[in-house]
Amino acid sequence: MNWTDIEDIAIELDEAHPDIDPLSVRFTQLRELVEGLDGFDPDPDTHVNEQILEAIQGAWIEERQDAAGGDGEGSTHAPHNPFR
């Protein structure tokens, strides 16, 4: 996995950290959590920035809602993958 694998990272974060509320995670903590995932091997040419971390956090929130059976209706957060 690389920084651009937003959805895969979100799934792995949700599985690895079911006790963490993705809404409460600061970007510095999020970066550490991502870097600690098994299989995460960032491309040295891809520099992580706030836009990437925001996309990961949004995808993680969506993944958590999906896992909880939420339909996402009424959600004000629409994750955007900058690499699509």
C-alpha positions, 0 to 999 in steps of 0.5 A: 500500500502507498499513500494513494491507496486511500480506500485500502488504507481506510479498510486496514485502519478500520480493521486494525483500530476498531477502538479509535473514532476516526473523527477524533484523530489528528492528522499527525496521529493519522499519519503514524497510524497509516505508517504502522499498518502492515503492508504499508510501503510508501513510494518515496516520490509520493509526499503525504500532505493534508489533502491526502490525510483528509481523504484517508480520514474521510474514507475511514469515516465512510468505512466505519459507517458502512461497517456499522450498517449506516447508509451515510444519509445525512452525512456532511462529510464526503470523502474525496480521493485526490488520485481518482 
